[in-house]
Amino acid sequence: MTTPDPTTTSVVQVRGVTRIFGKTTALDSVTFDLEPGRIHGLLGRNGAGKTTLMQMLAGHDRPSSGQVRVFGHDPYEHAAAAARTCFVREGQRYPDEHRVCHVIATAAAVFANWDADLADSLLATYKLPMRRKVKKLSRGMQSALGITLGLASRAPLTIFDEPYLGLDAVARQMFYDQLLTDVAEHPRTVILSTHLIDEIGDLLDRVLVIDDGKLVLDEEAETLRGRAFVVTGPAAAAEDFADFRPVLHRERLGGFARITLDAPLSDENRSRAHAAGLEIEPISLQQLVIHTTGADRPDLEESAL
Ligand SMILES: Nc1ncnc2c1ncn2[C@@H]1O[C@H](COP(=O)(O)OP(=O)(O)OP(=O)(O)O)[C@@H](O)[C@H]1O
């Protein structure tokens, strides 16, 4: 049994966590804290290490070295910490004979803050048949079941690992709206891992990006929204403008350039760009993550995110 750290207000503390599987270093000296009541985006390319990290937070795995604390305890050893965590992941397996009603009944027994009315309303919204076997649900329905569990559990730490697979755009938007509303009314700490970054950008309070096992970005979403911008126009003027500013990405087409700069989109930058005949625009969170993780290398597809 671990002794809780009474000095921390963090829900999650991760300190120098490394996880090695054979020859693969899935996580490499990762350190961060998560504060209560906020929605965190955990982003990164395929194989970056996101699921490995979430499994540790949920107490399903433990680091090769370093320390994980959830509510002040090692979640791997501490059933009570794990019971305050709801981990919703794609492809969750249930016993063959389990029907939707069995999954709901089990969740109601496990999660102390379970809200049966919310669960009923979500089941009706997503048209989930209570008597159907889970293995007979469509892919989208299985995702809807996961979302229902994640929201109705009202777990103090709720983790969604790509919860939307198979859901159409309307159903995904319903999930985002429900998440935002319910977390505002019943604050809890949420981790949302997704590749649909621009869809969830407005939901996030904080953004963590993992790349090749390393935490490469840990920033307030508000700070990121104004952190970088793109300048486009005649190449000479654009290059002149970019001089002395950190360049995240550069594209040339004939005499034109499109340069992404790691600099705030300030009024001064706007007026200087306009005076030089250049167009200026903020970059999306998705673009920023692509540049941060090197996914804009010519040999890599944007869809790899
Ligand atoms: N149990 C395991 N045994 C061996 N290697 C593993 C294991 N779990 C994860 N890995 C490896 O660790 C790395 C990180 O995998 P992880 O599933 O955490 O990535 P991810 O960021 O969640 O990727 P995706 O976005 O594709 O789901 C990958 O190289 C993966 O192959």
The ligand as an SDF file (V2000), in Angstrom:
LIG
                    3D

 31 33  0  0  0  0  0  0  0  0999 V2000
    1.9880   -4.8500  -24.5840 N   0  0  0  0  0  0  0  0  0  0  0  0
    2.8700   -4.3830  -25.4650 C   0  0  0  0  0  0  0  0  0  0  0  0
    3.8960   -5.1510  -25.8880 N   0  0  0  0  0  0  0  0  0  0  0  0
    4.8060   -4.6860  -26.7780 C   0  0  0  0  0  0  0  0  0  0  0  0
    4.7870   -3.4370  -27.2970 N   0  0  0  0  0  0  0  0  0  0  0  0
    3.7850   -2.6200  -26.9030 C   0  0  0  0  0  0  0  0  0  0  0  0
    2.7890   -3.0440  -25.9790 C   0  0  0  0  0  0  0  0  0  0  0  0
    1.9320   -2.0170  -25.7700 N   0  0  0  0  0  0  0  0  0  0  0  0
    2.3810   -0.9910  -26.5540 C   0  0  0  0  0  0  0  0  0  0  0  0
    3.4930   -1.3550  -27.2260 N   0  0  0  0  0  0  0  0  0  0  0  0
    4.2750   -0.5100  -28.1420 C   0  0  0  0  0  0  0  0  0  0  0  0
    4.4830    0.7240  -27.4810 O   0  0  0  0  0  0  0  0  0  0  0  0
    4.3770    1.8080  -28.4050 C   0  0  0  0  0  0  0  0  0  0  0  0
    3.2930    2.7580  -27.9280 C   0  0  0  0  0  0  0  0  0  0  0  0
    2.0310    2.1600  -28.1110 O   0  0  0  0  0  0  0  0  0  0  0  0
    0.6870    2.8590  -27.6570 P   0  0  0  0  0  0  0  0  0  0  0  0
   -0.4270    1.8680  -27.8890 O   0  0  0  0  0  0  0  0  0  0  0  0
    0.8220    3.3860  -26.2950 O   0  0  0  0  0  0  0  0  0  0  0  0
    0.5680    4.0690  -28.7080 O   0  0  0  0  0  0  0  0  0  0  0  0
   -0.6330    5.0740  -28.9820 P   0  0  0  0  0  0  0  0  0  0  0  0
   -0.0760    6.4520  -28.9120 O   0  0  0  0  0  0  0  0  0  0  0  0
   -1.7920    4.7760  -28.1040 O   0  0  0  0  0  0  0  0  0  0  0  0
   -0.9990    4.7360  -30.5060 O   0  0  0  0  0  0  0  0  0  0  0  0
   -2.3950    4.8020  -31.3080 P   0  0  0  0  0  0  0  0  0  0  0  0
   -2.7170    6.2550  -31.5020 O   0  0  0  0  0  0  0  0  0  0  0  0
   -2.0770    4.1210  -32.5870 O   0  0  0  0  0  0  0  0  0  0  0  0
   -3.4340    4.0730  -30.5030 O   0  0  0  0  0  0  0  0  0  0  0  0
    4.1050    1.1770  -29.7560 C   0  0  0  0  0  0  0  0  0  0  0  0
    5.3480    1.0160  -30.4260 O   0  0  0  0  0  0  0  0  0  0  0  0
    3.5250   -0.1680  -29.4090 C   0  0  0  0  0  0  0  0  0  0  0  0
    3.7790   -1.1120  -30.4220 O   0  0  0  0  0  0  0  0  0  0  0  0
  1  2  1  0
  2  3  1  0
  2  7  2  0
  3  4  2  0
  4  5  1  0
  5  6  2  0
  6  7  1  0
  6 10  1  0
  7  8  1  0
  8  9  2  0
  9 10  1  0
 10 11  1  0
 11 12  1  0
 11 30  1  0
 12 13  1  0
 13 14  1  0
 13 28  1  0
 14 15  1  0
 15 16  1  0
 16 17  2  0
 16 18  1  0
 16 19  1  0
 19 20  1  0
 20 21  2  0
 20 22  1  0
 20 23  1  0
 23 24  1  0
 24 25  2  0
 24 26  1  0
 24 27  1  0
 28 29  1  0
 28 30  1  0
 30 31  1  0
M  END
$$$$
